[in-house]
Structures are given as C-alpha cells and as structure tokens.
C-alpha cells in the first residue's frame, strides 16, 4: 500500500466485501474471504521486536481474523487488528485496513 486510504475508500472496500451479508458474522466472513484471497503471503513483519513470517490468515469462528505467524518451529496466531505491517506493506494490505475500519 503506497498511501493511506481515505475513510470513503475504506468504506467502499468494506461494502465490496459485505454486500450480501445480513449480520456481523456474515460481514466478518466476507472480510476474511477478501483478505484470504488478496493478501500476499507469506511476508515478514516484526512483532514485539522479533521478526516473524505471516504464513496465512485464518478466521476464528464467530470471533476475529488472525494472522498465523511463525518463527522457526514456533507458531502463533495474532489478531489482524494488532498485527504491525512492514514497510512496504504486502500486496492486498488494504484489506487489513478495511477490516480495521469495519471492526468495532
């Protein structure tokens, strides 16, 4: 992502992901689907001062979207809302921003 998206642009992404959704759970599923399809993984980022590799995103049922991060043999799911993005951000990172815009 080369620039910060406006609230209107983020709203358009959310609308695109949730157009057929009837409730919050369906909206969450729509946003997860866009993230899973469009976020270029794997990518490296730093979490609490430690470099990790984001392998994929996953949806915790009825809860939140998480990034599955690895370092060596260790694996940890981190809420996408809390995930620091590298600079430059990976392709498709605008969907993380759209999720952050949508989330309460």
C-alpha positions as CSV (number, residue, x, y, z in Angstrom):
1,X,0.0,0.0,0.0
2,X,1.7,3.2,-1.2
3,X,-0.7,5.6,0.5
4,X,-3.2,5.9,3.3
5,X,-6.7,5.2,2.1
6,X,-9.5,7.6,2.9
7,X,-12.5,6.7,5.1
8,X,-14.6,6.7,1.9
9,X,-12.2,4.3,0.1
10,X,-12.1,2.0,3.1
11,X,-15.9,2.1,3.3
12,X,-16.0,1.1,-0.4
13,X,-13.8,-1.9,0.3
14,X,-15.9,-2.9,3.3
15,X,-19.1,-2.5,1.1
16,X,-17.5,-4.7,-1.6
17,X,-16.7,-7.4,1.0
18,X,-20.0,-7.3,2.8
19,X,-22.5,-6.6,0.0
20,X,-24.5,-9.8,0.5
21,X,-24.0,-10.1,4.3
22,X,-27.0,-10.0,6.6
23,X,-25.3,-9.7,10.0
24,X,-22.0,-9.1,11.7
25,X,-20.9,-12.7,11.4
26,X,-21.5,-12.8,7.6
27,X,-19.7,-9.4,7.3
28,X,-16.7,-10.8,9.1
29,X,-16.7,-13.8,6.8
30,X,-16.9,-11.6,3.8
31,X,-13.9,-9.5,5.0
32,X,-12.0,-12.7,5.8
33,X,-12.6,-14.1,2.3
34,X,-11.2,-10.9,0.7
35,X,-8.2,-11.0,3.0
36,X,-7.5,-14.7,2.4
37,X,-7.8,-14.2,-1.4
38,X,-6.0,-10.9,-1.8
39,X,-3.3,-10.6,0.9
40,X,0.1,-11.7,-0.5
41,X,1.5,-14.3,2.0
42,X,4.0,-15.2,3.2
43,X,5.5,-11.9,4.3
44,X,7.9,-10.8,7.1
45,X,7.0,-8.4,9.9
46,X,8.1,-7.6,13.4
47,X,6.0,-8.5,16.4
48,X,7.3,-7.4,19.9
49,X,10.8,-6.8,18.4
50,X,11.0,-10.3,16.8
51,X,10.9,-10.9,13.1
52,X,8.1,-13.4,12.2
53,X,6.7,-14.7,8.9
54,X,3.0,-14.3,8.3
55,X,2.0,-17.6,6.6
56,X,-1.7,-17.1,6.2
57,X,-4.8,-15.5,7.7
58,X,-7.5,-17.5,9.5
59,X,-11.0,-16.9,10.8
60,X,-11.7,-17.9,14.4
61,X,-15.4,-18.9,14.4
62,X,-17.6,-16.0,15.4
63,X,-14.7,-14.0,16.7
64,X,-11.9,-12.4,14.6
65,X,-9.5,-12.7,11.8
66,X,-6.0,-13.7,12.8
67,X,-2.6,-13.8,11.1
68,X,-0.8,-17.2,11.6
69,X,2.8,-16.2,12.3
70,X,5.9,-18.5,12.5
71,X,9.4,-18.2,13.8
72,X,11.4,-21.4,13.5
73,X,9.3,-24.2,14.9
74,X,7.1,-21.7,16.9
75,X,3.7,-20.7,15.6
76,X,1.3,-18.1,17.0
77,X,-2.0,-16.6,15.8
78,X,-2.1,-12.8,16.3
79,X,-5.2,-10.8,15.7
80,X,-5.0,-8.9,12.4
81,X,-6.2,-5.8,14.2
82,X,-3.0,-6.0,16.3
83,X,-0.6,-7.0,13.5
84,X,2.1,-4.5,12.7
85,X,2.6,-4.2,8.9
86,X,6.0,-4.0,7.4
87,X,7.1,-1.1,5.2
88,X,6.4,-1.6,2.4
89,X,3.2,-3.4,3.2
90,X,2.4,-6.6,1.3
91,X,0.1,-6.6,-1.7
92,X,-3.5,-6.7,-0.5
93,X,-2.8,-5.0,2.8
94,X,-5.6,-2.6,2.1
95,X,-8.0,-5.4,3.1
96,X,-6.4,-5.4,6.6
97,X,-7.0,-1.6,6.7
98,X,-10.6,-2.2,5.6
99,X,-11.1,-4.8,8.4
100,X,-9.7,-2.3,10.9
101,X,-12.1,0.3,9.6
102,X,-15.0,-2.1,9.9
103,X,-14.1,-3.5,13.3
104,X,-15.8,-2.0,16.4
